[in-house]
Amino acid sequence: MPDPSVPLLRLSKVTKRFGVIRAVWNVDLEVSQGDSLAIFGPNGAGKTTLLRIIASLTQPTSGEIEFAFKGDNQSRNRVGYVSHLSLLYNELTGFENLLFYARLYDIQEAHDRAAEMLAKMGLEGARNQRTGEYSRGMKQRLTLARALLHEPQLLLLDEPYTGLDQHGSRLFTEVLRGLKQEGRTILLVTHNLGEGLELCDRVMIQNRGELVFQARGEHLDKSGFEKLYFQAVEEGGER
Amino acid sequence: MNPIALTWVLVGKDLKIEYRSRQAYLTTVFFALLILVIFNFAFDPGSPATREAAPGILWVALLFPGIIRLNRSFQVEMEEGTLYGLILSPADRGVLFLGKFLANWFLLIVVDLLVLLAFVIVYNFSFSVQLLWIALLIVLSALGFSAVGTLLGAMVSTIRTREVMLPVLLFPIILPIILPAVNGTQEILLAQEIQSLGRSVELLVAFDVIYLAAGFVLFDYVVAD
């Protein structure tokens, strides 16, 4: 277990460039155990790149990333990642997908764990159905099950609501709310203000790679946030 | 999970996906057969010129469809971003490479042996023990081809022009295995006496070891960013 006095994740002056494009710029960020943090921003703000850096899917051009848990393999074991891509094999069934990932993460009793996660996400009935035949909502729940198989301490969610209808969004939010109550640390990247504000205690706005605004839930006027968001984005755009 | 067991989990996953989709597999076999038939029409059937060109034709029919197989291998991993799923896991990246490589190697051998069978029929060669030597050359060259192809396939998987980039990068690198394979086949099919086949086999084995070791070590760097 990580030391509670040490942030679970700390980013110092993290920058990522793609040629002349500045995708992430000078980002300082601390995430503590149990935090639920939403990062908002327009398309191209660098949110996905920031999350990919944290997930170690891409290396920053400069800056440092520290996890409370040390070591490359340790951090990969403690992080769960959900993106708008499912990271699931369409030709495998829901159960086979989870079983495959359970083995990849060296989970003991992989069969039981895969079955347990299917049940938790309400997908028992679709256990032997190929995921290519799943609806978008079912697939996204299975994606979440995949990301939670190894009980990660930090859950990274990249635009998880993309393509979900209202019913699917509500179901997904309920599952995430349950995870938050369990004390999981959640870092959500989205441009959907409503879903993010409903779920998270901390919010940030990223624009043109920079984090231009941050606040904690108790200091945040949620009803006026939309106005604040557009103001922050437009100011960033004029730079 | 120990690395050997994990490797088989990865191989099993790829074989299951390939068995269930079958689409790319059939396309690969059909493309290879098409090459054999087109060359057969281009040359006068049964003429000495056709027999002399036959080893080259066989290897064209083996190598170009092999590219389809390799492209398909990483196309599956990019459709839903599953390559990221593999990279995000704590599994050793060398093991990820081995799993992918072994699946590609196995699937390539099956296609290649079917192509060899069709080649013997279309080009009117007799079924003899010598074909086993060609099968050995195919198995050995498929090993190097799959090792380099798996590494390069991962490297180009995220770029838009991957279908073109893969053969452009792959063929120059695998020349050291294509040449002894073609020479060996020529000797088996056309020479009165087999003399330097051992040398071709030695070269193939040597480059297979180099390519496999390079793939195992470099895969981590290739998928790191």
Contacts between the chains, C-beta under 8 A, distances in Angstrom:
chain1	res1	chain2	res2	distance
A	55	B	88	6.3
A	56	B	88	7.7
A	57	B	84	5.8
A	57	B	87	6.6
A	57	B	88	6.9
A	58	B	225	5.3
A	59	B	224	6.8
A	59	B	225	5.1
A	73	B	90	4.5
A	76	B	88	6.1
A	76	B	89	6.5
A	76	B	90	4.5
A	77	B	90	4.8
A	79	B	88	7.3
A	81	B	84	7.5
A	81	B	88	5.6
A	83	B	81	6.5
A	83	B	84	7.6
A	85	B	80	5.4
A	85	B	81	3.3
A	85	B	84	7.4
A	86	B	80	4.7
A	86	B	81	7.1
A	87	B	80	6.1
A	87	B	81	5.0
A	87	B	82	5.4
A	87	B	84	6.0
A	87	B	85	3.8
A	87	B	88	7.9
A	88	B	80	5.5
A	88	B	82	6.8
A	88	B	85	7.7
A	89	B	13	7.1
A	89	B	17	6.0
A	89	B	76	7.3
A	89	B	80	7.0
A	89	B	82	5.8
A	90	B	79	6.6
A	90	B	80	6.4
A	91	B	16	7.3
A	91	B	17	4.4
A	91	B	20	4.5
A	91	B	21	5.5
A	91	B	76	7.8
A	92	B	13	7.3
A	92	B	16	6.8
A	92	B	17	6.8
A	96	B	16	7.5
A	100	B	9	6.8
A	100	B	13	5.5
A	101	B	85	6.9
A	101	B	89	7.2
A	103	B	1	5.9
A	103	B	6	6.9
A	103	B	9	4.8
A	104	B	6	7.3
A	104	B	9	7.3
A	104	B	85	7.9
A	104	B	86	7.2
A	104	B	89	4.3
A	104	B	90	8.0
A	104	B	91	5.2
A	105	B	89	5.8
A	105	B	90	6.4
A	105	B	91	8.0
A	106	B	1	4.8
A	106	B	6	8.0
A	106	B	90	7.2
A	106	B	91	8.0
A	130	B	20	7.7
A	146	B	85	7.4
